[in-house]
């Protein structure tokens, strides 16, 4: 503990972790950034990060005093937040293992069901479900477009330490839960349409949801996931500010179809120009996390013999686009 604070490190600086760094910066919370290589260290030292919140205020965050090469670090931490893509998680866990206190915990803030791939570490993992959207704009500013929450729950279904409310509020609203699985699946379903479906069409959210065919496809995707959750007996946990899948997907408990279309239209209008992270990956000819989003839906459905053709089609379409990238 440092002045009553737990010791915290972040490995992997990107849109999600920069939003957390901004909250730490505002609340004067001590933290370290563990850099994997010298080039990344230099680029982060070169100039302050610029972060623009949903209140329209831009903040300069100087990281110089927080940066260290991971191989030069001799400290161990109570918490290490891993800000990498799903496909790199195993490497990051291995890389940071010796920097975690014996009773310390990793934060997995990735989309999908990341902790399910590391069941042997369940008592060492806190799952974070992110309820905001932050993008790196062309002018180099990180822009958080909506106020958002961070739902935190132990991977072993325990409630995390309430200190996180102090560390992040009011900049990030913290929700602590013993039932993180329901929130994970809710976010997985949302990502299956705003990331997966949008990527398969390479469209912004406005282009996707202001089109009737796009909305129909989104509802079909959500209906498949809703049925899968029912078969797996997973009770949905709704991320604050989001909309229940149980009401958007078809079947029992759903809203009238015209209201479901209206919700998606409003989403398209609100985030009209937003090209979500997976769409941006394809824009820049980078591999996506499709196998950890709609691909997770397909994998879980195969285990119980439930057909999910709409989700399977999305995975295949995105993988086809990726296959055409220069190697």
C-alpha positions in Angstrom: 0.0 0.0 0.0 1.2 3.5 -0.8 -0.6 6.3 1.2 -3.5 3.9 1.7 -3.6 3.0 -2.0 -2.9 -0.5 -3.4 0.1 -0.8 -5.7 -1.1 -0.8 -9.3 0.6 -1.4 -12.6 -0.7 -1.3 -16.2 0.8 -3.3 -19.0 -0.5 -2.3 -22.4 -1.6 1.3 -23.1 -4.6 1.7 -25.4 -8.0 3.3 -25.5 -9.5 1.4 -22.5 -6.4 1.7 -20.3 -5.9 5.4 -21.1 -9.4 6.1 -19.8 -8.4 4.4 -16.5 -5.1 6.3 -16.5 -7.2 9.5 -16.8 -9.2 8.6 -13.7 -6.0 7.8 -11.8 -4.5 11.1 -12.9 -7.5 13.1 -11.8 -7.7 11.3 -8.4 -3.9 11.4 -7.9 -3.7 7.6 -7.6 -0.1 6.3 -7.9 0.5 3.7 -10.7 3.2 2.3 -12.9 3.1 1.6 -16.6 5.2 -1.5 -17.5 6.6 -1.1 -21.0 7.5 -4.2 -23.0 10.1 -2.5 -25.2 12.3 0.6 -25.4 10.5 2.1 -28.4 7.2 2.1 -26.6 8.8 3.7 -23.5 10.3 6.5 -25.7 7.1 7.1 -27.6 5.1 7.5 -24.3 7.8 9.7 -22.8 8.0 11.9 -25.8 4.9 13.9 -25.1 1.9 13.9 -22.8 -1.2 11.8 -23.8 -4.1 14.0 -24.6 -7.5 12.7 -23.3 -10.9 14.3 -24.1 -13.7 13.2 -21.9 -17.5 13.2 -22.6 -17.6 16.6 -20.8 -15.6 18.0 -23.7 -12.6 18.9 -21.6 -9.1 17.9 -22.9 -6.5 16.9 -20.3 -2.8 16.5 -20.9 -1.4 13.5 -19.0 2.3 13.4 -18.5 3.4 9.7 -18.1 7.2 10.3 -17.6 7.2 9.5 -13.8 5.0 6.4 -14.3 7.0 4.6 -17.0 9.4 1.7 -16.6 10.7 -1.1 -18.8 9.2 -4.3 -17.5 12.7 -5.9 -17.4 14.0 -3.1 -15.2 11.1 -3.2 -12.8 11.9 -4.7 -9.3 8.6 -3.8 -7.6 5.6 -6.2 -7.2 2.0 -5.1 -7.4 -1.3 -5.8 -5.8 -3.0 -5.3 -9.1 -1.8 -5.5 -12.7 -4.2 -4.2 -15.4 -3.6 -6.0 -18.7 -4.5 -3.7 -21.7 -3.8 -6.1 -24.6 -5.9 -7.9 -27.2 -7.3 -11.3 -26.3 -4.9 -13.1 -28.6 -1.9 -11.6 -26.6 -3.3 -12.4 -23.1 -1.3 -15.5 -22.5 1.9 -13.7 -23.4 1.0 -10.8 -21.1 0.1 -13.0 -18.2 3.4 -14.8 -18.5 5.3 -11.6 -18.9 3.8 -10.0 -15.8 3.6 -13.1 -13.5 6.8 -12.3 -11.6 5.7 -8.7 -11.0 2.4 -9.6 -9.2 2.3 -9.9 -5.4 1.7 -13.5 -4.2 -1.9 -12.4 -3.2 -2.2 -10.0 -6.1 -4.7 -10.1 -9.0 -4.7 -9.4 -12.7 -7.4 -7.2 -14.2 -8.7 -8.6 -17.5 -10.6 -5.8 -19.3 -10.8 -7.4 -22.7 -14.1 -8.1 -24.5 -15.4 -11.6 -24.8 -14.9 -14.3 -22.1 -11.2 -13.9 -21.5 -11.1 -15.6 -18.1 -12.7 -18.7 -19.5 -9.4 -19.4 -21.2 -7.5 -19.3 -17.9 -9.6 -21.4 -15.5 -6.5 -22.4 -13.5 -6.1 -18.7 -12.6 -9.7 -17.9 -11.5 -8.8 -16.9 -8.0 -6.1 -14.5 -9.4 -8.3 -12.7 -11.9 -10.7 -9.8 -11.6 -12.9 -9.4 -14.7 -13.7 -5.9 -15.9 -16.6 -5.2 -18.2 -16.2 -1.8 -19.8 -19.2 0.4 -20.5 -17.6 3.3 -22.3 -16.3 3.9 -25.8 -12.9 5.6 -26.2 -11.2 6.0 -29.6 -7.9 7.3 -30.7 -8.7 10.1 -33.2 -6.7 11.0 -36.2 -5.4 14.1 -34.4 -3.8 11.8 -31.7 -6.4 12.6 -29.0 -8.0 9.8 -27.1 -11.7 10.7 -27.1 -14.2 9.1 -24.7 -17.6 9.6 -26.4 -19.9 8.5 -23.5 -19.8 8.4 -19.7 -19.3 4.8 -18.8 -19.0 2.4 -16.0 -16.6 -0.4 -15.1 -18.3 -3.5 -13.8 -15.8 -5.5 -11.7 -16.2 -9.0 -10.4 -13.9 -11.8 -9.3 -13.5 -14.5 -11.9 -14.2 -16.9 -8.9 -17.6 -15.1 -8.4 -16.4 -13.0 -5.5 -16.9 -9.2 -5.1 -13.7 -7.1 -5.5 -12.3 -4.7 -2.9 -14.4 -1.5 -2.6 -11.3 0.6 -2.8 -11.9 0.6 -6.6 -14.8 2.9 -6.1 -12.5 5.5 -4.5 -9.7 5.0 -7.1 -11.9 5.6 -10.1 -15.1 7.5 -9.2 -16.4 10.0 -10.3 -14.5 9.7 -13.6 -15.5 6.1 -14.1 -18.6 4.8 -12.3 -17.6 1.5 -10.6 -20.1 -1.4 -10.1 -18.9 -4.3 -7.9 -20.5 -7.7 -8.4 -20.3 -11.3 -7.4 -22.0 -12.3 -10.6 -19.7 -11.0 -13.3 -20.6 -13.8 -15.8 -24.0 -12.3 -16.6 -22.4 -8.9 -17.3 -19.7 -10.6 -19.5 -22.4 -12.2 -21.6 -24.4 -9.0 -21.9 -21.3 -7.2 -23.2 -20.4 -10.1 -25.5 -23.8 -9.9 -27.1 -23.6 -6.1 -27.6 -20.1 -6.5 -29.1 -21.4 -9.2 -31.4 -23.4 -6.6 -33.2 -21.5 -3.3 -32.7 -18.1 -4.9 -33.4 -18.7 -8.3 -35.1 -21.6 -7.5 -37.3 -20.4 -4.0 -38.1 -16.9 -5.4 -39.0 -18.5 -8.1 -41.3 -20.1 -5.2 -43.2 -17.2 -2.7 -42.6 -19.8 -0.1 -41.6 -20.0 2.7 -39.0 -22.8 2.3 -36.4 -24.9 4.8 -38.2 -24.6 3.0 -41.6 -25.4 -0.3 -39.9 -28.4 0.6 -37.7 -30.1 3.2 -39.9 -30.6 0.4 -42.4 -33.5 -2.0 -41.9 -31.6 -5.0 -43.1 -28.7 -4.2 -40.7 -31.2 -4.0 -37.8 -32.8 -7.2 -38.7 -29.5 -9.0 -38.8 -28.5 -7.5 -35.4 -31.8 -8.7 -33.9 -31.1 -12.2 -35.3 -27.6 -12.2 -33.8 -29.0 -11.2 -30.4 -31.8 -13.7 -30.6 -29.3 -16.5 -31.0 -27.2 -15.3 -28.1 -30.3 -14.9 -25.9 -31.3 -18.5 -26.6 -27.7 -19.7 -25.9 -27.7 -17.8 -22.6 -31.0 -19.4 -21.7 -29.7 -22.9 -22.5 -26.6 -22.2 -20.4 -28.7 -20.8 -17.6 -26.9 -17.5 -17.5 -28.8 -14.6 -16.0 -28.0 -11.3 -17.8 -26.4 -8.5 -16.0 -27.0 -5.2 -17.8 -24.1 -2.8 -17.9 -25.3 0.7 -16.8 -26.4 2.8 -19.7 -26.9 -0.3 -21.9 -30.0 -2.1 -23.0 -31.1 -5.6 -22.0 -30.4 -8.3 -24.5 -33.4 -10.1 -23.1 -35.6 -7.3 -24.5 -33.8 -6.7 -27.8 -33.4 -10.3 -28.9 -36.5 -12.2 -30.1 -38.5 -14.7 -28.1 -39.8 -14.7 -24.5 -39.6 -11.3 -22.8 -38.8 -9.3 -25.9 -40.2 -5.9 -26.7 -42.5 -5.4 -29.7 -40.4 -5.5 -32.9 -41.0 -1.8 -33.8 -39.5 -0.7 -30.4 -36.5 -3.0 -30.9 -35.9 -1.4 -34.3 -36.4 2.1 -32.7 -33.7 1.3 -30.0 -31.2 0.3 -32.7 -32.1 3.4 -34.8 -31.4 5.7 -31.7 -28.1 3.8 -31.2 -27.2 4.5 -34.8 -28.1 8.2 -34.5 -26.2 8.6 -31.3 -23.0 7.0 -32.6 -23.5 7.8 -36.2 -19.9 8.1 -37.3 -18.4 5.7 -34.8 -16.4 2.9 -36.5 -15.9 0.5 -33.6 -12.5 -1.0 -32.7 -12.9 -4.1 -34.9 -14.0 -2.1 -37.9 -11.0 0.2 -37.4 -8.8 -2.9 -37.3 -10.1 -3.9 -40.7 -9.7 -0.3 -42.0 -6.0 -0.6 -41.0 -5.7 -4.2 -42.3 -5.1 -5.6 -38.8 -6.3 -8.9 -37.5 -9.4 -8.5 -35.4 -10.7 -10.3 -32.2 -13.6 -11.8 -34.1 -12.8 -15.3 -32.8 -13.1 -14.0 -29.2 -16.4 -12.2 -29.8 -18.9 -13.9 -32.2 -16.4 -16.8 -32.3 -16.9 -17.4 -28.5 -20.7 -17.5 -29.2 -20.1 -20.2 -31.8 -17.7 -22.2 -29.6 -20.1 -22.2 -26.6 -23.1 -23.1 -28.9 -21.2 -26.0 -30.5 -20.6 -27.5 -27.0 -24.4 -27.9 -26.5 -25.3 -28.5 -30.1 -27.2 -25.2 -30.6 -27.1 -23.8 -34.2 -26.1 -20.1 -34.3 -25.8 -19.5 -38.1 -25.9 -15.7 -38.0 -22.9 -15.5 -35.6 -21.1 -18.2 -37.6 -21.6 -16.2 -40.8 -20.1 -13.1 -39.2 -17.0 -15.0 -38.1 -16.5 -16.4 -41.6 -17.1 -13.0 -43.3 -14.6 -11.2 -41.1 -12.0 -14.0 -41.4 -12.4 -13.9 -45.2 -11.7 -10.1 -45.2 -8.6 -10.8 -43.0 -7.4 -13.5 -45.3 -7.1 -11.0 -48.1 -4.7 -8.8 -46.1 -1.0 -8.7 -47.3 1.0 -11.1 -45.2 
